[in-house]
């Protein structure tokens, strides 16, 4: 039953709407739970920078703080932690993702997304010029709603726009300094199970590196590598040296190695090993043969028994297979440097490598995690040279009707997942997903889009995920219901999203009336206070009118009866429910007679009598306008 206090209603939507074999291996927890877990971990590993205390004071007193700092100093992480440190006396934490009105069908910063005492992050660090101007123009009005609802807003200001911030906002601006490098590494290592004090045991090379002021994301990566090395032999100094070696740019060493490898099949093995590092040796061997063919090189023409052993060929490129038969380079950092060198110094290899990847995904012995890593590595290479179109074409190619679901279709989902999870580049991927969602995607592409939106985009970009899932649900071919079920499960996470979807159904249905009317009937079990307050009450009236006009009574009658049942024995809710349904009927005799007939069998006599009175009053008012002496009542 829905709750008048505005608590989220459980729609009982199945968690298995993606079928028995989902494309992405993501946590079974809800997106909200995943986001909360990420925030808890961030708080544990966060080293407080200079200026944090002052920024917290501004946030608590003014309900708004605007953070800026040098690139790589972790301003966005600081904003998240500040919001999480506020008293938990109602409201929720969520992140705002401004999108153009033609995409979100509303303002860039919608007040509908603010609930009482919410804690909101608006990270503009990677935004473009158009978004910055639009958000800046709407910020004053949005902040008014933040104050009115006793909510809190932390905005991360990009350095290139600092001087263009309006004077009315400068009082909220605070600079966040760089966290202490030693504390940052210590905290990350402690979470990785390494409890040594870095400052006491650090070798000279680590001291030099930390004193060079690397970006905070690189420090986190270094700590992760030290933690990985700690699972092997050696002492703390050894682990640090191994981690630093992996962090060092090995491009020059790789270039020297490539010069020594004269034959095309040797270089093919070198590049394949870099793309598939961590895969089984047999899979690397088969994938190498594919790259030899794709790049136009020649195979070893000698009889098979005269071929050089795979272990020796791997040794030639500086790699070896471990006891688990998985291939790794013997020098840390070699794989990434190899991929980068081939991509940048041999640009003609890009197209063959793209074609090779499609074939390599089907190689026997390559497991799902190997494929996901290969897709992510190729995605990173394309993005490093701004070849986004190559990636979108690859997604479309991997989701043709003839594509194999277990390899190509899954790879398309993994590619989009990797792009959405990249905070610096996800805007481009969200735009591409919107373009596909509003068109006519293939069956496989539709499946990919639904799963990526529901499982990945929903974690940090819930409103954009709603918009895209709504388009997919509108255009979903019968009898599929995957997009619709994913959308309903997504809005079930948050009352704000329910309100946002209701607004879209009521105001953006010109081309999708019947689809949106049907979708609304799956959304009718909303919080009871939606019926009591504007503008949700007006939106509900519009949506019921759409359902009455476009759908068969057998489709909507169950929902109207359920609505009346939930309002029974609650005077305020009953009054609102009767008003909405009767107004939405436009005093249509067939509609009202069906509602009343069903009500007599389902609700209390008192509520049925009130319904009849409402119907009589509405019809009397209508006919008075047309013919003052005419009055009818439904039988």
FENPERA-V465058 format. One line per field, one symbol per residue. ss: DSSP state (@ for helix, = for strand, . for the rest). phi: phi as a letter, one per 30 degrees, with the letter a starting at -180 (. if undefined). Layout:
ss: ???
phi: ???
//
This chain:
ss: ..............................@@@@@@@@@@@@@@@......@@@@@@@@@@@.=====......@@@@@@@@@@........===.....@@@@......@@@.....=====.....@@@@@@@@@@@@@@@@@@@@...=====..@@@@@@..@@@@@@===.....@@@@@@@@@@@......@@@@..@@@@@@@@....@@@@@@@@@@@@@@......@@@@@@@@@@@@...@@@@@@@@@@...@@@@@@@@@@@@....=@@@@@@@@@@@@@@.........@@@...@@@@@@@..===....====....@@@@@@@@@@@@...@@@@@@@@@@@@.......@@@@@@@@@@@@@@@@@...@@@@@@@@@@@......@@@@@@@@@@@@@@@@.....@@@@@@@@@@@@.....@@@@@@@@@@@@@@@@@@.@@@@@@@@@@@@@.......@@@@@@@@@@...@@@@@@@@@@@@@.....@@@@@@@@@......@@@@....@@@@@@@@@@@@@@@..@@@@@@@@@@@@@@@...@@@@@@@@@@@@@@@...@@@@@@@@@@@@@@..@@@@@@@@@@@@@@@@@@@@@@.........
phi: .dcddjdddddhdddcddidbddcdcedddeddddddddddeddcdcdddjddddddddddcibbccbadeididddddddeddddeccjibdaccbdbdedcchaddcddddcceidcbcbccdcdcdddedddddcdddddededdchcbbccccdedcedcddedcddcdbdcdddddddddeddddddiccdddddcddeddddddddideddddddddddddddddcdjcddddddddddddddcedddddddddcddddddddedddddcejddeddddddddddedddidcddddeedcddddddddddcibacdediccbddcdidddddedddddcbeddddeddddeeddecddjcddddddddddddedddddchcdddddddddddbdedddddbdddddddddedddddddbdedddddddedddcbddeddeddddddddccdddcbddeddeddddddecdddcdbddddddddddddadddddddeddddbbcecbeddddddeddcddceedddcbdcddddddddddddddccdeddcddddddddddcdibeddddddddddddddhhdeddddddddddecbbdedddddddddddddddddddddbedcbbbdd
//
